[in-house]
Amino acid sequence: MSTNLLTTPPLSLYIHIPWCVEKCPYCDFNSHALKSKIPEQDYVQALIADLDADIERFNLQKRPLHSIFIGGGTPSLFSAQSIESLLQQVFSRFINGALQSAAPEELIEVTLEANPGTVEADKFIGFAKAGVTRLSIGVQSFESEKLVKLGRIHNVDQAKQAAQLATNSGVQSFNLDLMHGLPNQSIENALDDLKTAINLKPDHLSWYQLTIEPNTAFYSKPPKLPQDETLWNIQDEGFKLLTEAGYKQYEISAFSLKPTEKDNKNSKQCQHNLNYWRFGDYLGIGCGAHGKITNVESNIIQRTVKVKHPKGYLDSTRDPLDHLTTVSHEELPFEYMMNQLRLSSPFTLSHYQQRTGLASTTILPILQQAQTKLLMECLDTPPNQETWQVTALGHRYLNDLLELFL
């Protein structure tokens, strides 16, 4: 890896809260159904100890924080007081933490995932006062039969109410998570779900296809899913519907409204996820959380995985770090492209060099091969080949495109 190519990217923080009311049959995340009262204070203390260890391990005292994402599990099971305590301690450890008391347009994005049925008006307001600027609400469907099949604990009315509560909570924006390609779902069912979501006026929609993952209940007993032709039609008609409603697709399953004048520089796109997709750095704290850190001085990129089970993670005598690995030069092209190619926006070979530390020659021949297959497009005038973008065909056959980089 060349010493003059690798640069330090933005640094985000992912915080994992593993508990949920029930484990959904499609979920392959590290989540644990509630069996007793959540040890909120002990877990917050463990999270901060985990964060301090990472800051020391990777010498991050002088790096600013780009964004925070609190995911799970169901983070909205925590009290607003616990979230506030957690965020205050996090902010105090980074040089730009004071910005959270600055003008709204200067706040860093702080997202918290919430599920309908675990929230009420005062709780959302409390999260906003605690420092949360963005809520992501796991609706998945607005059809009662589908919610039951997906193992969701909320009903349709609670889903709609959660969106209204988010609108009035004081957060800067909110996202609705919505699935399509559900068991026995027709095109009409899927589009009705999408229309209902659009009518609730979220700033952001995550609209993605249900996939059956290993180690899930659906994998053991697969439900009957729509045929491929139906799935393609759902996507095509859904994209048209979203475009007509003013949403712009900027990632395979992410759609955002354009920011208004009052938003100033704040975009409705998820800044935290954008940092993932642009191969930025992120700390991962909490049960089973993953992280990626660039060390320019040592010319390496490292990945971390934390202890997975809450009992082990809460054991103060045990190091929360379970795995620390260095990403090999051979793995970096695929890892970079696996993230970057999810985006609709172009990227440059210079950006690839800065994020991976590798010369452009390690990837250019593959990009040219993908271009001949109409999966990638070079946006520059020959002989310049600096700027590249995935085509619509490339997004449709993304797995085939990514295989070229293995």
C-alpha positions in Angstrom: 0.0 0.0 0.0 1.5 3.3 -1.1 2.3 5.8 1.7 1.1 8.9 -0.3 -2.4 7.7 -1.3 -4.3 6.8 1.9 -6.1 9.7 3.6 -8.2 9.9 6.7 -11.9 9.8 5.9 -14.8 11.1 8.1 -15.5 9.2 11.3 -18.9 8.0 12.3 -20.2 6.1 15.4 -22.6 3.2 15.3 -24.1 2.2 18.7 -25.9 -1.1 18.9 -28.7 -1.7 21.4 -29.5 -5.4 21.1 -32.9 -5.9 22.8 -36.3 -6.1 21.1 -39.7 -7.2 22.2 -39.8 -10.2 19.8 -37.4 -11.5 17.3 -38.8 -11.0 13.7 -38.7 -14.1 11.5 -36.7 -12.3 8.7 -34.2 -10.6 11.0 -30.6 -11.7 10.9 -29.3 -8.8 13.1 -27.8 -9.4 16.5 -31.0 -8.9 18.5 -32.3 -10.6 21.6 -35.9 -10.9 22.7 -36.7 -9.4 26.1 -36.8 -11.8 28.9 -36.4 -9.4 31.8 -36.0 -5.6 32.4 -33.3 -4.0 30.2 -30.2 -3.0 32.3 -30.1 0.5 30.7 -27.7 2.2 33.1 -25.2 -0.8 33.1 -25.4 -1.0 29.3 -24.8 2.8 28.8 -21.8 2.4 31.1 -20.5 -0.5 29.1 -20.9 1.4 25.8 -18.9 4.3 27.1 -16.1 2.0 28.4 -16.1 0.3 24.9 -15.9 3.8 23.2 -13.1 4.9 25.5 -11.1 1.7 24.7 -11.5 2.3 20.9 -10.5 5.9 21.2 -7.4 4.9 23.0 -6.7 1.9 20.8 -6.9 3.9 17.5 -5.7 7.3 18.8 -8.9 9.1 17.9 -8.8 11.9 20.4 -8.2 14.6 17.8 -10.7 13.4 15.2 -14.1 15.0 14.8 -17.3 13.0 14.8 -19.3 13.0 11.5 -22.5 11.2 12.5 -24.1 8.8 15.1 -26.5 6.0 14.4 -28.2 4.2 17.3 -29.5 0.9 15.9 -30.7 -2.5 17.1 -32.7 -4.4 18.2 -35.1 -1.7 19.2 -33.3 1.4 20.7 -36.6 3.1 21.3 -37.1 0.7 24.2 -34.6 2.8 26.1 -35.8 5.8 28.0 -35.1 9.3 26.7 -33.0 9.9 29.9 -30.7 6.9 29.1 -30.3 8.1 25.5 -29.5 11.6 26.7 -26.9 10.3 29.2 -25.3 8.2 26.5 -25.1 11.0 23.9 -23.8 13.6 26.4 -20.9 11.3 27.3 -20.2 10.5 23.6 -20.1 14.2 22.6 -17.7 15.0 25.4 -15.1 12.7 24.0 -14.9 14.3 20.5 -13.5 17.7 19.6 -16.6 18.8 17.8 -19.0 17.6 20.6 -19.9 21.2 21.5 -21.5 21.6 18.1 -24.6 19.8 19.5 -25.5 23.0 21.4 -24.9 25.2 18.3 -27.4 26.3 15.6 -29.5 23.6 14.0 -27.7 23.7 10.7 -24.4 22.9 12.5 -25.6 19.8 14.3 -24.2 16.5 13.3 -26.8 13.9 12.3 -27.8 11.6 15.2 -30.2 8.9 14.1 -32.2 6.6 16.4 -34.2 3.6 15.2 -37.7 3.2 16.6 -40.5 0.7 16.2 -44.2 1.6 16.3 -45.7 0.1 19.4 -42.7 1.0 21.5 -43.1 4.8 21.4 -45.4 7.5 22.6 -45.5 11.3 22.1 -43.5 12.2 25.1 -40.8 9.7 24.3 -40.1 11.0 20.8 -40.0 14.5 22.2 -37.6 13.3 24.8 -35.3 11.7 22.2 -35.3 15.0 20.3 -34.3 16.9 23.5 -31.7 14.3 24.2 -29.8 15.2 21.0 -31.4 12.9 18.4 -31.9 14.8 15.1 -33.3 12.0 13.0 -35.7 9.1 13.7 -35.8 5.9 11.6 -39.1 4.1 12.1 -39.5 0.4 11.2 -42.9 0.2 9.7 -42.3 -2.5 7.0 -45.9 -2.6 5.9 -49.3 -0.9 6.3 -51.3 -4.1 5.8 -52.4 -6.0 8.9 -51.9 -9.5 7.4 -48.4 -8.7 6.3 -47.4 -7.3 9.7 -48.6 -10.5 11.4 -46.6 -12.6 8.9 -43.5 -10.5 9.5 -43.8 -10.9 13.2 -44.2 -7.2 13.9 -45.7 -6.2 17.3 -47.4 -3.0 16.0 -50.6 -2.5 14.0 -51.4 -0.2 11.1 -52.8 2.6 13.2 -49.7 2.6 15.5 -47.5 2.8 12.4 -49.3 5.8 11.1 -49.3 7.4 14.5 -45.6 6.9 14.9 -45.0 8.9 11.7 -47.2 11.7 13.0 -45.4 11.7 16.4 -42.1 12.0 14.6 -43.4 14.9 12.5 -44.3 16.8 15.7 -41.4 15.7 17.9 -38.8 18.4 17.1 -36.4 16.2 15.2 -35.0 17.6 11.9 -36.1 14.7 9.8 -37.5 11.1 9.9 -37.3 8.0 7.8 -39.8 5.2 7.3 -38.5 1.7 6.7 -40.8 -0.2 4.3 -40.4 -3.6 2.7 -41.7 -5.0 -0.6 -41.7 -8.5 -2.1 -43.6 -9.8 1.0 -45.2 -13.2 1.3 -48.1 -13.4 -1.2 -47.8 -9.7 -2.0 -49.3 -8.4 -5.2 -48.2 -5.3 -7.1 -51.3 -3.5 -5.9 -50.5 -4.4 -2.3 -47.0 -3.2 -2.5 -47.9 0.1 -4.2 -50.7 0.7 -1.7 -48.1 0.4 1.1 -45.9 2.9 -0.7 -48.7 5.4 -1.3 -49.6 5.2 2.4 -46.0 5.9 3.4 -45.7 8.8 1.0 -48.9 10.4 2.3 -47.3 10.5 5.8 -44.7 12.9 4.3 -41.4 11.4 5.6 -38.2 13.2 4.5 -36.7 9.9 3.7 -37.9 6.4 2.7 -35.9 3.2 2.9 -37.8 0.9 0.5 -36.2 -2.5 0.1 -37.0 -6.0 -0.9 -37.4 -8.7 1.7 -34.6 -11.3 1.4 -34.4 -14.6 3.2 -31.2 -14.7 5.2 -29.5 -17.7 6.9 -30.0 -18.1 10.6 -33.6 -16.7 10.5 -37.0 -18.3 11.1 -37.9 -17.6 7.5 -34.8 -19.5 6.3 -35.9 -22.6 8.3 -39.5 -22.3 7.0 -39.5 -20.1 3.9 -42.7 -18.3 3.1 -44.1 -18.1 -0.5 -42.6 -14.9 -2.0 -43.7 -13.2 -5.3 -42.2 -14.4 -8.6 -39.3 -12.5 -10.1 -41.5 -10.8 -12.7 -43.8 -9.5 -10.0 -40.8 -8.2 -8.1 -39.4 -6.4 -11.1 -42.8 -4.8 -11.7 -43.2 -3.7 -8.1 -39.8 -2.0 -8.3 -40.4 -0.3 -11.6 -43.9 1.0 -10.6 -42.7 1.9 -7.2 -39.8 4.0 -8.5 -42.2 5.9 -10.7 -44.5 6.5 -7.8 -41.6 7.8 -5.6 -40.3 10.1 -8.4 -43.7 11.6 -9.0 -44.0 12.3 -5.2 -40.7 14.2 -5.2 -38.3 11.6 -3.9 -34.9 11.1 -5.4 -33.2 7.7 -5.3 -29.6 8.1 -4.2 -28.9 4.5 -3.2 -30.4 1.2 -4.2 -33.1 1.3 -1.5 -32.9 4.9 -0.2 -35.0 7.8 -1.4 -35.0 11.4 0.0 -36.8 14.6 -0.6 -34.9 17.6 -1.7 -33.9 19.9 1.2 -35.9 23.2 1.5 -34.3 26.6 1.9 -34.9 26.5 5.6 -32.8 23.3 5.8 -29.8 25.3 4.8 -26.9 22.8 4.1 -28.8 19.9 5.8 -29.6 17.2 3.2 -32.5 14.8 3.7 -30.1 12.0 2.7 -28.8 9.8 5.5 -25.4 11.2 6.2 -24.4 8.3 8.3 -25.2 5.7 5.7 -23.5 7.8 3.0 -20.3 7.6 5.0 -20.6 3.8 5.0 -21.2 3.7 1.3 -18.3 6.1 0.5 -16.0 3.8 2.5 -15.6 6.2 5.4 -14.5 5.2 8.9 -16.9 4.2 11.7 -16.5 3.0 15.3 -18.9 0.2 16.3 -19.8 -0.1 20.0 -22.3 -2.4 21.6 -23.1 -6.1 21.3 -21.8 -7.5 18.1 -21.1 -4.1 16.5 -18.7 -3.8 13.6 -16.3 -1.0 13.0 -13.8 0.1 10.3 -10.8 2.4 11.0 -8.2 3.9 8.7 -4.7 4.3 10.2 -2.8 6.6 7.8 0.5 6.4 9.8 0.6 2.6 9.6 -1.0 2.4 6.2 -3.6 -0.1 7.2 -7.4 -0.4 7.4 -8.7 -2.4 10.3 -12.0 -3.9 11.2 -13.4 -4.6 14.6 -16.2 -6.9 15.9 -17.4 -6.6 19.5 -18.6 -9.4 21.9 -22.0 -10.5 20.6 -24.0 -11.6 23.6 -25.2 -9.0 26.2 -24.1 -11.1 29.1 -20.5 -11.3 27.9 -20.5 -7.6 26.7 -21.7 -6.4 30.1 -18.9 -8.3 31.9 -16.6 -5.5 33.0 -13.7 -7.9 33.5 -13.8 -8.8 29.8 -12.5 -6.8 26.8 -15.5 -5.9 24.6 -13.4 -6.3 21.5 -13.9 -9.8 20.0 -12.0 -9.5 16.7 -9.5 -7.1 15.3 -8.4 -7.7 11.7 -6.5 -5.9 9.0 -8.1 -5.7 5.6 -5.7 -7.1 3.0 -4.8 -5.3 -0.2 -6.6 -8.0 -2.2 -9.8 -7.5 -0.4 -9.9 -3.7 -0.6 -11.1 -3.3 -4.2 -14.2 -5.5 -3.6 -14.9 -3.9 -0.2 -14.7 -0.4 -1.7 -16.9 -1.2 -4.6 -19.4 -3.2 -2.5 -20.3 0.0 -0.7 -19.7 2.6 -3.4 -21.7 0.9 -6.1 -24.9 1.0 -4.0 -25.0 4.8 -4.7 -26.5 6.4 -7.8 -23.8 9.2 -7.7 -20.5 8.8 -9.5 -17.1 8.3 -7.9 -13.6 9.1 -8.9 -10.4 7.0 -9.1 -8.8 9.7 -6.9 -11.4 8.9 -4.2 -10.7 5.2 -4.6 -7.0 5.8 -4.0 -7.6 8.0 -1.0 -10.0 5.5 0.7 -8.0 2.3 -0.1 -4.4 3.5 -0.5 -4.3 1.5 -3.7 -3.3 2.8 -7.2 -6.0 3.3 -9.7 -4.4 0.6 -11.9 -5.7 -2.0 -9.4 -9.3 -1.3 -10.4 -9.3 0.4 -13.8 -9.1 -2.8 -16.0 -12.1 -4.2 -14.1 -14.1 -1.0 -14.6 -13.3 -1.1 -18.3 -14.5 -4.7 -18.4 -17.7 -3.7 -16.7 -18.2 -0.9 -19.2 -18.1 -3.3 -22.1 -20.9 -5.2 -20.3 -22.9 -1.9 -20.0 -22.8 -2.2 -16.2 -20.5 0.8 -15.6 -20.1 4.1 -17.5 -17.1 6.4 -17.7 -18.3 10.0 -17.5 -15.1 11.6 -18.8 -14.0 12.4 -22.3 -11.3 10.0 -23.6 -8.5 9.4 -22.9 -9.4 10.7 -19.4 -11.0 7.9 -17.2 -11.3 9.4 -13.8 -15.0 9.5 -13.1 -17.2 6.4 -13.1 -20.9 5.7 -12.4 -22.9 2.5 -12.2 -25.6 2.2 -14.9 -29.2 1.3 -14.3 -28.4 -2.1 -15.7 -25.5 -2.4 -13.3 -27.8 -1.6 -10.3 -30.3 -4.2 -11.5 -27.5 -6.9 -11.8 -25.4 -5.6 -8.9 -24.3 -9.0 -7.7 -23.0 -9.8 -11.2 -21.2 -6.5 -11.3 -19.6 -7.0 -7.9 -18.3 -10.5 -8.8 -16.0 -8.8 -11.3 -14.1 -7.3 -8.4 -13.6 -10.5 -6.4 
